[in-house]
Amino acid sequence: MDENYLDINRNSWNERTEHHVDSEFYDMPSFLSGKSSINEIEAPLLGDVKDKSLLHLQCHFGQDTLSLARLGAKVTGIDLSDKAIAKAKEINDQIGTDAKFINCDVYSTPEKIQNKFDIAFTSYGTIGWLPDIKKWAAVISGLLKQGGTFVMADFHPAVWMFNDDFTEVKYKYSNDAPIIEIIEGSYAGSNDYVTKNISWNHGIGEILTALIESGLQIDVFQEHHYSPYDCFSGVKEIAPKKFIIEKMGDKLPMVYAIKATKK
């Protein structure tokens, strides 16, 4: 593609970071008081992270990274947004954890980090920003120790087929072409700013095949008919931190999760 998607998306996430840090969605006061941002979907897949070396890809401003550091992980977070990484470092110093943060895109991670990890982790709204899933999977495999674990939880690709109001199927399920959008605000509220974004849809088959071909063995694959986040329009809370699209009921898978091992 002609447009530099990295620069465009970096600018978008730099703008978003300034609004997200102070949003109710991210609830920084509770986080600073000790609340973990790790959800019940991914927590059992991660297991006991104490003293494990852990790489967190696309970490935004670091809440999950720092939650894992509080659990004793030796964690490194990377993100495309320089403003997000600067904020993550600031919070790390504020709460007294020893997480490391590096500003780079996923594909450049091996150029910035030479050591290998016990666990690699990514979650919720991440791989849609990446055009090449085979390259993504190869990066993960290359950064894991033999026998290391990859854990991810993300919104189900079926969700991304719909328009914002979930009234029509607007996009293809599979990776066909970049989706270029001008968006007011974001999922975390506050619509008083506009960003340009470039993203891609990736189907489950594409994701699993890429991981397997990169040398990872799929140990767990789950699909959940709820989201732990109130980040879509027209949602209904059916239990604490369990949201569905009300007009869809429980018919639409909202999240999938994967645990895999480096062979």
C-alpha positions as CSV (number, residue, x, y, z in Angstrom):
1,M,0.0,0.0,0.0
2,D,1.1,3.5,-0.8
3,E,0.3,5.1,2.6
4,N,2.6,4.6,5.5
5,Y,0.3,2.7,7.8
6,L,2.8,2.8,10.7
7,D,3.0,6.6,10.7
8,I,-0.7,7.0,10.4
9,N,-1.6,4.5,13.1
10,R,1.2,5.8,15.4
11,N,-0.3,9.3,15.1
12,S,-3.8,7.8,15.9
13,W,-2.6,6.0,19.0
14,N,-0.6,9.0,20.2
15,E,-3.8,11.1,20.0
16,R,-5.8,8.3,21.7
17,T,-3.4,7.8,24.5
18,E,-3.9,11.4,25.8
19,H,-7.6,10.7,26.1
20,H,-7.5,7.1,27.2
21,V,-5.3,7.7,30.3
22,D,-8.0,10.0,31.8
23,S,-11.0,8.0,30.7
24,E,-13.5,6.1,32.8
25,F,-12.9,3.1,30.6
26,Y,-9.3,2.7,31.8
27,D,-10.1,3.8,35.4
28,M,-6.6,4.8,36.4
29,P,-7.5,5.7,40.0
30,S,-8.5,2.0,40.6
31,F,-5.5,0.7,38.7
32,L,-3.1,2.9,40.7
33,S,-4.7,1.6,43.9
34,G,-3.8,-2.0,42.9
35,K,-6.6,-3.2,40.7
36,S,-5.4,-5.7,38.0
37,S,-6.5,-5.2,34.4
38,I,-6.0,-8.9,33.5
39,N,-9.4,-10.6,32.7
40,E,-10.7,-14.0,33.6
41,I,-10.4,-15.1,30.0
42,E,-6.7,-14.8,29.7
43,A,-5.6,-15.2,33.4
44,P,-5.9,-19.0,33.5
45,L,-4.1,-19.3,30.1
46,L,-1.2,-17.2,31.4
47,G,-1.0,-19.2,34.7
48,D,1.5,-18.3,37.3
49,V,3.8,-15.7,35.8
50,K,6.0,-15.2,38.9
51,D,9.7,-15.0,37.9
52,K,8.8,-15.7,34.2
53,S,10.2,-13.6,31.5
54,L,7.3,-12.1,29.6
55,L,7.0,-10.1,26.4
56,H,3.8,-8.1,26.0
57,L,3.2,-7.0,22.4
58,Q,1.1,-3.9,21.6
59,C,0.8,-2.9,25.2
60,H,-0.7,0.5,24.8
61,F,0.2,2.6,27.9
62,G,0.9,-0.5,30.0
63,Q,-1.9,-1.4,32.3
64,D,-1.8,-5.1,31.5
65,T,2.0,-5.1,31.4
66,L,2.2,-3.6,34.8
67,S,-0.5,-5.8,36.2
68,L,1.7,-8.8,35.2
69,A,4.7,-7.1,36.7
70,R,2.7,-6.8,40.0
71,L,2.2,-10.6,39.8
72,G,6.0,-11.0,39.7
73,A,6.7,-11.4,35.9
74,K,9.9,-10.0,34.5
75,V,8.0,-8.2,31.8
76,T,8.8,-6.1,28.7
77,G,6.1,-4.2,26.9
78,I,6.4,-2.9,23.4
79,D,4.1,-0.5,21.5
80,L,4.1,1.6,18.3
81,S,3.0,4.8,20.1
82,D,5.8,6.8,21.6
83,K,3.4,8.7,23.8
84,A,1.9,5.5,25.1
85,I,5.3,4.1,26.0
86,A,6.3,7.4,27.7
87,K,3.1,7.2,29.8
88,A,3.8,3.5,30.6
89,K,7.3,4.3,31.9
90,E,5.8,7.1,34.0
91,I,3.2,4.8,35.6
92,N,5.9,2.1,36.1
93,D,7.9,4.6,38.1
94,Q,4.9,5.9,40.0
95,I,3.8,2.4,41.2
96,G,7.3,1.1,41.8
97,T,7.3,-1.9,39.4
98,D,10.3,-2.9,37.3
99,A,8.7,-3.4,33.9
100,K,10.6,-2.4,30.8
101,F,9.1,-0.6,27.9
102,I,10.3,-0.3,24.3
103,N,8.8,1.9,21.6
104,C,8.7,-0.1,18.3
105,D,6.2,-1.8,16.0
106,V,5.7,-5.5,16.3
107,Y,7.7,-6.4,13.2
108,S,10.7,-4.5,14.4
109,T,10.8,-6.1,17.9
110,P,13.6,-8.6,17.0
111,E,15.8,-5.7,16.1
112,K,15.2,-4.2,19.6
113,I,15.3,-7.3,21.7
114,Q,17.8,-10.1,21.4
115,N,16.8,-12.3,24.4
116,K,14.1,-14.9,24.4
117,F,11.0,-15.2,26.7
118,D,9.1,-17.8,28.7
119,I,5.8,-16.2,27.7
120,A,4.6,-13.9,24.9
121,F,1.3,-12.2,25.3
122,T,-1.1,-10.0,23.3
123,S,-4.7,-9.0,23.9
124,Y,-7.8,-7.2,22.7
125,G,-7.7,-5.1,19.6
126,T,-4.1,-5.8,18.5
127,I,-3.6,-7.9,15.4
128,G,-6.2,-5.9,13.4
129,W,-3.5,-3.2,13.1
130,L,-1.1,-5.6,11.4
131,P,-1.2,-6.4,7.6
132,D,0.9,-9.6,7.7
133,I,-0.1,-12.3,10.2
134,K,2.5,-14.8,9.0
135,K,5.3,-12.3,9.8
136,W,3.6,-11.6,13.2
137,A,3.6,-15.3,14.1
138,A,7.2,-15.6,13.0
139,V,8.2,-12.7,15.3
140,I,6.5,-14.4,18.2
141,S,8.0,-17.8,17.6
142,G,11.5,-16.3,17.2
143,L,11.2,-14.5,20.5
144,L,10.1,-17.5,22.5
145,K,12.3,-20.0,24.3
146,Q,11.9,-23.6,23.3
147,G,8.9,-24.8,25.3
148,G,7.8,-21.2,25.8
149,T,4.1,-20.2,25.8
150,F,2.2,-17.8,23.6
151,V,-1.1,-16.5,25.0
152,M,-3.6,-14.2,23.2
153,A,-7.1,-13.0,23.7
154,D,-8.8,-10.8,21.1
155,F,-12.1,-9.8,19.7
156,H,-13.5,-12.4,17.4
157,P,-13.2,-11.6,13.7
158,A,-16.9,-12.1,13.3
159,V,-17.4,-8.9,15.3
160,W,-15.3,-6.9,12.8
161,M,-17.6,-7.8,9.9
162,F,-20.4,-5.5,11.1
163,N,-20.8,-1.7,10.9
164,D,-20.6,0.2,14.2
165,D,-24.3,-0.2,15.0
166,F,-24.4,-4.0,14.2
167,T,-27.2,-3.4,11.7
168,E,-25.4,-4.8,8.6
169,V,-22.4,-6.8,7.5
170,K,-20.0,-4.2,6.1
171,Y,-16.6,-5.9,5.8
172,K,-15.3,-9.3,4.7
173,Y,-14.4,-11.8,7.3
174,S,-10.9,-12.5,5.8
175,N,-8.0,-10.2,5.1
176,D,-8.9,-8.8,1.7
177,A,-7.5,-5.2,1.7
178,P,-6.7,-2.5,4.2
179,I,-9.6,-0.8,5.9
180,I,-9.1,3.0,6.0
181,E,-11.3,5.0,8.3
182,I,-11.7,8.4,9.8
183,I,-13.0,7.9,13.3
184,E,-14.4,10.3,15.9
185,G,-13.1,9.5,19.3
186,S,-12.6,5.8,20.3
187,Y,-14.0,2.9,22.3
188,A,-12.9,4.6,25.5
189,G,-15.4,7.5,25.1
190,S,-14.8,11.2,24.4
191,N,-15.7,12.0,20.7
192,D,-14.0,15.5,20.6
193,Y,-11.1,14.4,18.4
194,V,-10.7,12.6,15.1
195,T,-8.1,10.1,14.0
196,K,-7.3,8.3,10.7
197,N,-6.8,4.6,11.1
198,I,-5.6,1.7,8.8
199,S,-6.5,-1.8,9.8
200,W,-7.0,-5.4,8.5
201,N,-9.4,-8.2,9.2
202,H,-7.9,-11.6,10.0
203,G,-10.0,-14.8,10.1
204,I,-9.4,-17.5,12.7
205,G,-8.1,-19.9,10.0
206,E,-5.4,-17.3,8.9
207,I,-4.4,-16.8,12.5
208,L,-4.1,-20.4,13.6
209,T,-2.4,-21.5,10.4
210,A,0.2,-18.7,10.8
211,L,1.0,-19.8,14.4
212,I,1.2,-23.5,13.5
213,E,3.5,-22.8,10.5
214,S,5.7,-20.7,12.7
215,G,6.4,-23.7,14.9
216,L,3.8,-23.2,17.6
217,Q,1.6,-26.0,18.8
218,I,-2.0,-24.9,19.6
219,D,-2.8,-26.2,23.1
220,V,-6.0,-24.3,23.7
221,F,-8.5,-22.5,21.4
222,Q,-11.6,-20.9,23.0
223,E,-14.5,-18.8,21.7
224,H,-16.5,-16.7,24.1
225,H,-19.9,-15.2,23.5
226,Y,-19.2,-12.1,25.6
227,S,-16.7,-9.3,25.8
228,P,-15.0,-8.3,29.1
229,Y,-15.2,-4.7,27.8
230,D,-18.0,-2.3,27.2
231,C,-16.4,-1.0,24.0
232,F,-19.1,-1.6,21.3
233,S,-22.3,0.2,20.7
234,G,-25.6,-1.3,21.9
235,V,-24.1,-3.6,24.5
236,K,-25.9,-5.2,27.4
237,E,-24.1,-6.4,30.6
238,I,-25.3,-9.9,31.4
239,A,-22.9,-10.4,34.3
240,P,-20.1,-8.3,35.9
241,K,-17.6,-7.6,33.1
242,K,-19.5,-9.7,30.6
243,F,-21.1,-7.7,27.7
244,I,-23.0,-8.8,24.6
245,I,-24.4,-6.9,21.7
246,E,-28.0,-6.7,22.9
247,K,-29.7,-7.1,19.4
248,M,-27.5,-10.2,18.7
249,G,-28.2,-11.8,22.1
250,D,-25.7,-14.6,22.6
251,K,-25.6,-15.6,18.9
252,L,-22.4,-13.7,18.1
253,P,-19.0,-14.9,19.3
254,M,-17.3,-11.8,20.8
255,V,-13.8,-13.0,21.9
256,Y,-11.4,-15.9,21.1
257,A,-8.4,-17.0,23.1
258,I,-5.4,-19.1,22.2
259,K,-2.6,-20.8,24.2
260,A,0.3,-22.3,22.2
261,T,3.7,-23.8,22.9
262,K,7.0,-23.2,21.0
263,K,8.0,-26.7,19.8
